[in-house]
Amino acid sequence: MPEPVKDEALQLLLARADDRRPVLEEGLPADSTRDAPRPAPLPRRAEGMTLERPDASPNDLASQRWGVIAPLGTTGDAMLRAIEPLLQHREQEQGAPVMRYRVPPGMDANAAVRWRESVHRAEDVPEEERPRYLLLLGDLPDVSIELQHVLAHGAFVGRLHVGLPDGAPDLAGYTSYAEKVVVAEKRGAPPEAPDMLLYTARDGTTATTSGHQLLVEPCRQVMETRWKQKRPALKVQEVPYDYADADALLEAAADARSAVMLTVAHGLGRPSKGWASPEEQRAMQGALTLGGGPPLTGALMRDTPFLPGGMWFSVACFGAATPPDSAFHAWLAQIAAAGGFAGRPASVLHSLPREGERPFVAALPQALLANPRGPLGIIGHSDLAWTLGFLDSEDMTRSRASRVLSALQVLSNGSRAGVALDSLMSAYRGVNDALLAGYRARQDAQVYGVPDPVDPKRQGYQWMLRNDLRGYVLLGDPAARLSGQQP
């Protein structure tokens, strides 16, 4: 039985691609967050929740509506044609035409806010016709991650991209996903008691040990006790871990039908000598290392049965995407330059995007979404994933697994994937509001010449938690939900 996690070091779920060792073997001390830079402000409280049709059920597509956002140009035209089966299906489901929006590439946060206010929330569009479910098409340069983050605070947002090795869209993969969703939803209502799969790559590192003890185990206990009281048929399976290979995980995920799965593992980052090419980086960064065997990569999972008709919540660095820049870059550069901290923070910078590099959706979820026998939706991280996302910001030895558990419960109840992500984003909005209130209190103290009321350590934790939670995104149709049981 491993020792309980007792220290308050900041642990990162990122490993080097060559030797599979954690980039931060010892983590970073909690004090390293004391002088974290303030997040850049956005106009009009862009990160506050704005409900559309708050009196309607969030799962009712006829009331909430569904739309699609594609990049401008011929590539966007081709993407829309590729998902035509899904477009027709959603039009029939909601009884109204699908809104098709087109956006330019590379929108920054301010441009995203302006687009949301002037186009998606245009005054001349009746509120009941504004789609709250929005599917973004394309890789991160095509439809920016900043637009995805901004829209997620007033809509249910997901992204679909399947690419070729050179980064161009694989239109056959788009069509495969669209057809998979349509077929799954025509099987009928989601199961009343789906399988719940829990897996930790228990490789002996502090980060995954923390993930197992303070996220996976608390989730399992709640499922086995409280959830099963209401749904006795619910099956909860903790997948055994083997350092030598991933056979147990692959077998459990292949056998599952319309299941919800939570995994904790290190995502692959830059090898010691760097990536051999941009193509290798796109193929490998964010793949999951599970121990001594081969990692879970997109190439491996394109044709491997894995969670068919199900939903996957993956906790790992870059597990969903690698952004154009990291929310943690300035802070890590600052503490690396200051020196004096254990954990070699400078080594983390090597895996972060560099100026001019192409951001991208990770290859592993791309492959699984295109896989006809893969999941319908994947919630994963689009930046560095820290264990603080499921810990108490007052005491990092205590679990706050409820943040993730709420999303798993929404999925298991048969709600749509976008609603599940929003349950996690509600935790983000809470800590974001608390963080901004602290900054205001410090500014007021300076103006009025009174003592600073804010504990810098607590504020540093809030800053970390805010950025960690904000990095989770949904890949796949936000209106997708667990499919009816396969025949």
C-alpha positions in Angstrom: 0.0 0.0 0.0 1.7 3.3 -1.0 2.1 6.1 1.5 -0.5 8.8 1.4 0.5 11.9 -0.4 1.7 14.4 2.3 3.7 17.1 0.6 2.3 20.2 -1.1 4.6 20.3 -4.1 3.1 21.2 -7.4 3.1 18.0 -9.5 3.0 17.9 -13.3 1.6 15.0 -15.5 4.3 15.4 -18.2 7.1 12.9 -19.2 9.9 13.1 -21.7 9.2 11.1 -24.8 12.6 9.3 -24.8 13.1 7.9 -21.3 9.5 8.3 -20.1 10.7 10.0 -16.9 8.7 12.9 -15.4 9.9 16.3 -16.5 9.5 17.4 -12.9 10.7 14.5 -10.8 10.2 16.4 -7.5 7.6 18.8 -8.6 7.8 22.5 -7.7 7.4 23.9 -4.2 4.1 25.7 -3.4 6.0 28.9 -2.7 6.9 29.2 -6.4 3.5 30.5 -7.1 3.7 33.6 -4.8 4.7 36.0 -7.6 2.7 34.4 -10.4 1.7 37.0 -13.1 -1.9 38.2 -13.2 -3.9 36.7 -16.1 -4.5 39.2 -19.0 -7.9 40.8 -18.6 -10.6 40.3 -21.3 -13.3 42.9 -22.1 -16.9 42.7 -20.7 -16.2 40.0 -18.2 -15.8 37.6 -21.0 -15.2 34.7 -18.6 -18.5 35.0 -16.8 -21.3 32.6 -17.6 -24.1 34.0 -19.8 -27.1 31.7 -20.0 -29.0 31.4 -23.3 -32.6 30.2 -22.7 -32.0 29.6 -18.9 -35.5 28.3 -18.6 -35.0 25.4 -21.0 -33.4 22.0 -20.3 -29.7 22.1 -21.3 -30.2 18.7 -23.0 -33.1 19.9 -25.1 -31.6 20.6 -28.6 -34.9 22.1 -29.9 -34.6 24.8 -27.3 -30.9 25.2 -27.0 -30.1 24.8 -30.7 -26.9 23.4 -32.4 -24.5 25.2 -34.7 -21.1 24.7 -36.4 -18.1 27.0 -36.8 -15.7 26.3 -39.7 -12.7 28.2 -41.0 -13.1 30.6 -43.9 -12.1 29.3 -47.3 -12.2 26.1 -49.3 -10.8 24.0 -46.5 -13.7 25.0 -44.3 -16.1 24.2 -47.2 -14.7 20.7 -47.4 -15.0 20.1 -43.7 -18.6 21.1 -43.7 -19.3 18.7 -46.6 -17.5 16.0 -44.8 -19.8 16.1 -41.8 -23.0 16.5 -43.8 -24.5 13.4 -42.2 -24.2 15.0 -38.7 -25.5 18.4 -40.0 -28.7 16.7 -41.4 -29.1 14.7 -38.2 -29.0 17.7 -36.0 -31.4 19.7 -38.2 -33.9 16.9 -37.9 -33.4 16.6 -34.1 -33.8 20.3 -33.4 -36.5 20.9 -36.1 -34.6 24.0 -37.5 -31.7 24.8 -39.8 -28.2 24.5 -38.4 -26.4 27.8 -38.1 -23.1 27.7 -40.1 -20.6 30.3 -38.9 -17.3 31.0 -40.6 -14.3 32.5 -38.9 -10.8 33.7 -39.9 -7.7 31.8 -38.5 -5.6 32.8 -35.6 -8.1 34.8 -33.6 -6.7 36.1 -30.3 -8.8 36.4 -27.1 -10.0 39.9 -27.8 -11.0 39.1 -31.4 -12.8 36.1 -30.1 -14.8 38.2 -27.6 -15.7 40.7 -30.4 -16.9 37.9 -32.7 -19.0 36.4 -29.9 -20.7 39.7 -29.2 -21.1 40.9 -32.8 -21.9 37.6 -34.5 -23.0 34.8 -32.2 -24.9 37.2 -29.9 -25.9 39.7 -32.6 -28.9 41.8 -31.6 -30.8 41.0 -34.8 -30.7 37.3 -34.1 -33.6 36.2 -31.8 -32.3 34.6 -28.6 -34.1 31.3 -29.3 -32.3 31.0 -32.6 -28.8 31.4 -31.2 -27.2 28.0 -30.9 -25.8 27.2 -27.5 -24.2 24.0 -28.8 -21.3 24.8 -31.0 -19.1 22.4 -32.9 -15.8 23.9 -34.0 -14.2 22.3 -37.1 -10.4 22.3 -37.7 -7.1 22.3 -36.0 -6.0 25.1 -33.7 -4.5 27.4 -36.4 -7.8 27.1 -38.3 -10.2 27.9 -35.5 -8.2 29.3 -32.5 -8.1 27.8 -29.0 -8.8 31.3 -27.7 -12.2 31.3 -29.5 -12.9 27.9 -28.0 -12.1 29.1 -24.5 -14.2 32.3 -24.8 -17.3 30.6 -26.2 -17.1 27.9 -23.5 -18.3 30.6 -21.0 -21.7 31.0 -22.6 -22.1 27.9 -24.7 -21.5 24.2 -24.9 -18.4 23.9 -27.1 -16.5 21.0 -28.7 -14.0 20.6 -31.5 -13.6 18.1 -34.2 -10.3 17.7 -36.1 -8.8 14.7 -37.8 -5.5 15.4 -39.6 -3.0 13.8 -41.9 0.7 13.6 -40.9 1.4 16.9 -42.6 -1.4 18.6 -40.5 -3.9 18.9 -43.4 -7.4 17.7 -42.6 -8.3 14.1 -43.1 -11.8 14.6 -44.5 -12.5 10.8 -44.4 -11.9 11.0 -40.7 -14.4 13.8 -40.3 -17.0 11.8 -42.1 -16.2 8.7 -40.1 -16.9 10.6 -36.9 -20.0 12.2 -38.1 -21.4 8.9 -39.2 -20.4 7.3 -35.9 -22.4 9.9 -33.9 -25.5 9.5 -36.1 -25.4 5.7 -35.9 -24.9 5.8 -32.1 -27.8 8.1 -31.5 -30.1 6.1 -33.6 -29.6 3.1 -31.3 -31.8 4.7 -28.8 -31.6 6.3 -25.3 -28.4 6.1 -23.3 -28.2 3.2 -20.8 -29.6 3.8 -17.4 -26.5 2.3 -15.7 -23.4 2.5 -17.9 -20.1 1.0 -17.1 -17.6 3.3 -15.3 -13.9 2.6 -16.0 -11.2 4.0 -13.8 -7.5 3.7 -14.6 -4.2 5.2 -13.3 -0.8 4.6 -14.8 0.6 3.8 -11.4 4.3 4.1 -12.5 5.6 5.1 -9.0 5.9 8.8 -9.8 4.6 11.3 -7.3 2.2 12.9 -9.8 0.4 9.6 -10.7 0.4 8.5 -7.1 -1.4 11.7 -6.2 -3.8 11.2 -9.1 -4.7 7.8 -7.9 -5.1 8.5 -4.2 -6.7 11.9 -4.5 -8.8 11.6 -7.7 -9.4 8.1 -8.9 -9.9 6.5 -5.5 -12.3 9.1 -4.2 -14.3 8.9 -7.4 -14.5 5.1 -7.1 -15.7 5.3 -3.5 -18.5 7.7 -4.4 -19.5 5.6 -7.4 -19.5 2.4 -5.3 -21.6 3.9 -2.5 -23.7 6.8 -3.4 -24.2 6.2 -7.1 -25.0 2.5 -6.7 -27.6 3.2 -4.1 -29.7 4.9 -6.9 -28.5 2.7 -9.8 -27.7 -0.8 -8.4 -26.9 -2.1 -11.9 -24.1 0.4 -12.3 -20.8 -1.4 -12.9 -17.6 0.3 -11.6 -14.4 -1.2 -12.8 -10.9 -0.1 -11.6 -8.7 -1.4 -14.4 -5.5 -3.1 -13.1 -2.2 -1.5 -13.9 0.8 -3.4 -15.4 4.1 -1.5 -15.8 5.1 -3.8 -18.7 2.2 -3.2 -21.0 -1.3 -1.6 -21.5 -3.1 -4.9 -22.3 -5.5 -4.7 -19.3 -6.5 -1.1 -20.3 -6.9 -2.0 -23.9 -8.9 -5.1 -23.1 -11.3 -3.3 -20.7 -11.8 -0.3 -23.1 -12.5 -2.7 -26.0 -15.1 -4.7 -24.1 -16.8 -1.7 -22.7 -20.1 -0.6 -24.3 -21.3 3.0 -23.9 -19.0 3.5 -20.9 -17.5 6.5 -19.2 -13.8 6.3 -18.4 -11.4 8.4 -16.3 -7.7 8.0 -16.7 -4.7 9.6 -15.1 -1.3 9.3 -16.8 1.7 11.3 -17.9 1.4 12.9 -21.3 4.5 12.7 -23.6 6.5 15.9 -24.0 9.7 16.8 -25.7 12.5 14.2 -25.7 15.8 15.2 -24.2 17.3 16.1 -27.6 14.2 17.6 -29.1 11.7 16.3 -31.7 13.2 15.1 -34.9 10.6 17.0 -36.9 7.3 18.9 -36.6 5.5 15.7 -37.9 7.0 13.6 -35.1 5.9 16.2 -32.5 2.3 16.3 -33.8 2.3 12.5 -33.8 3.6 12.0 -30.3 3.2 15.0 -28.0 0.3 14.4 -25.7 0.3 10.6 -26.2 0.0 8.7 -22.9 3.0 6.9 -21.4 1.7 4.0 -19.2 5.0 2.5 -18.0 7.6 0.3 -19.7 5.5 -0.7 -22.7 4.8 1.4 -25.8 2.8 4.6 -25.2 -0.8 5.0 -26.4 -0.4 6.9 -29.6 -2.7 8.0 -32.4 -1.1 5.5 -34.8 -1.9 2.6 -32.4 -5.5 3.6 -31.7 -6.8 4.5 -35.1 -8.1 1.0 -35.7 -8.1 -0.5 -32.2 -11.5 -0.8 -30.4 -11.4 1.6 -27.5 -14.5 2.7 -25.6 -17.0 2.3 -28.4 -19.9 4.7 -28.0 -18.5 6.0 -24.8 -16.9 9.1 -23.2 -13.4 9.6 -22.0 -12.0 12.0 -19.4 -8.2 12.0 -19.7 -6.0 13.8 -17.2 -2.6 14.3 -18.8 -0.4 17.1 -20.1 -1.3 18.1 -23.7 -3.7 15.1 -23.8 -6.2 17.1 -25.9 -4.0 19.7 -27.6 -0.8 21.8 -27.6 -1.7 25.5 -27.6 0.1 28.4 -29.4 1.3 29.5 -25.9 1.0 28.2 -22.4 -0.8 30.0 -19.6 2.2 28.9 -17.4 5.0 30.1 -19.7 5.7 33.5 -18.2 5.6 32.1 -14.6 7.9 29.1 -15.4 10.3 31.4 -17.2 10.3 33.8 -14.2 11.1 31.1 -11.6 13.6 29.4 -13.9 15.5 32.8 -14.2 15.3 33.4 -10.5 16.8 29.9 -9.7 16.8 28.4 -6.3 13.9 26.1 -6.8 14.1 22.3 -7.0 12.4 20.5 -9.8 14.3 22.1 -12.7 11.4 24.4 -13.9 13.5 25.3 -17.0 13.1 21.8 -18.3 9.4 22.2 -18.6 9.9 25.2 -20.9 11.4 22.9 -23.5 8.1 21.1 -24.0 6.1 24.4 -24.3 5.2 25.9 -27.6 7.9 28.3 -29.0 7.1 31.4 -30.9 6.1 30.7 -34.5 5.4 27.0 -33.8 2.1 25.5 -35.0 -0.4 24.6 -32.3 -2.3 21.4 -32.8 -4.9 18.9 -31.6 -3.2 15.8 -30.1 -3.0 12.8 -32.5 -4.4 10.3 -30.0 -7.9 11.9 -29.6 -8.0 12.6 -33.3 -7.5 8.9 -34.1 -10.0 7.8 -31.5 -12.7 10.2 -32.7 -12.2 9.0 -36.3 -12.2 5.4 -35.2 -15.7 3.9 -35.8 -15.2 1.8 -32.6 -13.9 4.7 -30.5 -15.5 7.2 -28.1 -18.0 9.9 -29.1 -16.3 12.6 -26.9 -13.1 13.2 -25.1 -12.4 15.8 -22.3 -8.7 16.4 -22.0 -6.1 19.1 -21.3 -4.9 21.6 -23.8 -1.9 22.8 -21.8 0.2 21.6 -18.8 -2.0 19.5 -16.5 -1.2 19.8 -12.8 -2.6 17.7 -10.0 -3.9 20.9 -8.3 -7.0 20.6 -10.6 -8.4 17.9 -8.3 -6.8 19.1 -5.0 -7.9 21.6 -2.4 -6.3 25.0 -3.0 -6.2 25.6 0.8 -4.5 22.2 1.5 -3.0 20.3 -1.4 -3.0 17.0 0.6 -6.8 17.0 0.5 -8.9 15.9 -2.4 -11.4 17.9 -4.4 -12.2 15.1 -6.8 -15.8 16.4 -6.9 -14.7 18.8 -9.7 -14.0 16.0 -12.1 -16.6 13.6 -10.5 -19.4 16.1 -11.4 -18.5 15.9 -15.1 -18.4 12.1 -14.9 -21.8 12.0 -13.3 -23.3 14.2 -15.9 -22.0 11.9 -18.6 -23.1 8.8 -16.8 -26.6 10.2 -16.5 -26.9 10.4 -20.3 -26.5 14.2 -20.6 -24.7 15.7 -23.5 -20.9 16.0 -23.5 -21.0 19.8 -23.5 -23.0 19.9 -20.4 -20.4 17.7 -18.7 -17.6 20.0 -19.6 -19.6 23.0 -18.3 -20.0 21.3 -14.9 -16.2 21.4 -14.7 -16.1 25.0 -16.1 -18.4 26.1 -13.2 -15.5 25.2 -10.8 -13.2 27.3 -13.0 -15.6 30.3 -13.0 -15.8 30.1 -9.2 -12.0 30.2 -8.6 -11.6 32.8 -11.4 -14.0 35.1 -9.6 -12.2 34.5 -6.3 -8.8 35.2 -7.9 -10.0 38.5 -9.5 -11.6 39.5 -6.2 -8.2 39.1 -4.5 -6.5 41.2 -7.1 -9.1 43.9 -6.5 -8.7 43.7 -2.8 -4.9 44.2 -3.1 -5.4 47.2 -5.4 -7.8 48.7 -2.9 -5.4 48.2 -0.1 -2.7 50.1 -2.0 -5.1 53.0 -2.8 -6.3 53.4 0.8 -3.0 52.7 2.5 -4.2 49.7 4.5 -2.5 46.3 5.0 -2.7 43.8 2.1 -5.5 41.4 3.0 -4.5 38.7 0.6 -2.4 35.7 1.5 0.1 35.4 -1.4 0.4 31.7 -1.1 -3.3 31.2 -1.3 -3.5 33.5 -4.2 -0.8 31.6 -6.0 -2.7 28.4 -5.5 -5.8 30.0 -7.0 -3.8 31.3 -9.9 -2.5 27.7 -10.6 -6.0 26.2 -10.2 -7.6 28.7 -12.4 -5.2 28.1 -15.3 -5.3 24.3 -14.8 -9.1 24.1 -15.0 -9.3 26.5 -17.9 -7.1 24.2 -20.0 -9.7 21.4 -20.1 -11.5 21.2 -23.5 -14.0 18.9 -25.2 -13.0 17.2 -28.4 -16.0 15.9 -30.3 -19.6 17.0 -30.8 -20.8 18.8 -27.6 -24.3 17.5 -28.3 -23.1 13.9 -28.3 -24.1 11.6 -25.4 -23.6 8.0 -24.5 -25.1 5.8 -27.2 -27.8 3.2 -26.7 -26.4 -0.3 -26.0 -24.9 -2.0 -29.1 -26.8 -5.1 -30.3 
